[in-house]
Structure formats: structure tokens, C-alpha cells
Amino acid sequence: MTHTMIKPQKPDSEDHMNKVTVIIPTLNEGSSIGKVIDELLEEGFKRDRIIVVDGGSTDETIREAELRHVTVIQQEGKGKACLLY
């Protein structure tokens, strides 16, 4: 009797990354948001699937995100918790 081993197929990581949108809530994260976005891009997430939702930062958060050409949505008075709904 001969046994044939069938290996499970690994999901196509590129296809997987096209289905995931990363939403990053921020408030005065200028010193770290650039690194976060850069790491997401290095992991294969698509630039057009990364969204920064800023809650009224007074530092360089928005500028750092815009320099990386990701979507930036500015909102005020809601806070990070509203993104959970």
C-alpha cells in the first residue's frame, strides 16, 4: 500500500493582504506612527488599505501619515473608543 502525503496549501499571502484593512486610531502619535506604518508596509499590507483616523492631534501625527501616502481621516471629539463600534 502506498501513502501519498498531501500538504495543506498555504493561503496566498498577497491575496490575504488585499482583503485586510488596517485602521489606526491616533492622538498625538507623531513620534511612532511613521514606524508603525512602515512596519505594516514591510509586512505586505497595501498602502491603500491603511487608514489613520486622527482624533485631533497637535503634533506631527497627520504629517507623518501623509508622508507615507496612506489615507488620513481627521475627526474631533470622538476618541479611540468610537472605532470599536
matplotlib code that plots the C-alpha trace (Angstrom):
import matplotlib.pyplot as plt

x = [0.0, 1.4, 0.6, 0.7, 1.2, -1.0, 0.4, -2.2, -2.0, -0.8, -3.1, -1.7, -0.4, -0.8, -4.4, -4.8, -3.3, -5.7, -8.6, -7.4, -7.8, -5.8, -7.4, -5.1, -6.7, -4.3, -4.0, -0.5, 1.3, 3.8, 6.8, 5.6, 3.0, 5.7, 7.4, 4.0, 3.0, 6.5, 6.3, 2.9, 4.1, 7.1, 4.8, 3.0, -0.1, -1.2, -0.8, -4.4, -5.6, -4.0, -6.2, -5.2, -8.1, -6.8, -8.6, -7.3, -3.5, -1.5, 1.8, 3.2, 0.9, -1.0, 2.1, 3.9, 1.0, 0.6, 4.3, 3.7, 0.7, -1.9, -5.5, -5.9, -9.3, -9.4, -12.1, -12.6, -14.2, -14.9, -11.9, -10.5, -13.3, -15.8, -13.8, -14.9, -18.5]
y = [0.0, 3.4, 6.5, 9.9, 12.9, 15.8, 19.1, 21.8, 24.8, 28.0, 30.8, 33.3, 36.0, 38.7, 37.8, 37.8, 41.3, 42.6, 41.7, 43.3, 47.0, 48.3, 51.2, 53.0, 55.4, 58.2, 61.1, 62.8, 59.7, 61.7, 60.0, 56.5, 56.5, 56.6, 53.5, 51.7, 52.4, 51.5, 48.1, 47.4, 48.2, 45.9, 43.1, 43.4, 45.4, 47.6, 51.4, 52.0, 49.5, 51.5, 54.2, 56.6, 58.1, 61.0, 62.5, 66.0, 65.6, 68.7, 67.2, 65.7, 62.6, 63.7, 64.9, 61.6, 59.6, 61.8, 61.5, 57.8, 58.3, 56.4, 57.6, 60.0, 60.8, 63.7, 63.7, 65.6, 64.9, 61.1, 59.4, 55.9, 54.1, 55.0, 52.9, 49.8, 50.1]
z = [0.0, -1.0, 1.0, -0.6, 1.7, 0.8, 2.1, 3.0, 0.8, 2.4, 1.6, -0.9, 1.3, -1.3, -1.7, 2.0, 2.4, -0.2, 2.0, 5.2, 6.0, 8.9, 10.9, 13.2, 15.7, 16.7, 19.0, 19.2, 18.0, 15.8, 17.3, 16.5, 13.7, 10.9, 12.3, 12.6, 9.0, 7.7, 9.5, 8.1, 4.6, 5.1, 6.2, 2.9, 3.8, 0.9, 1.2, 0.1, 2.8, 5.8, 7.3, 10.1, 12.0, 13.9, 16.9, 16.8, 17.2, 17.8, 16.9, 13.6, 13.5, 10.4, 8.6, 9.3, 7.9, 4.9, 4.1, 3.7, 1.4, 3.5, 4.0, 6.8, 8.3, 10.8, 13.4, 16.6, 19.9, 19.4, 20.8, 20.0, 21.6, 18.9, 16.4, 18.2, 17.1]

ax = plt.figure().add_subplot(projection="3d")
ax.plot(x, y, z, "-o")
ax.set_aspect("equal")
plt.show()
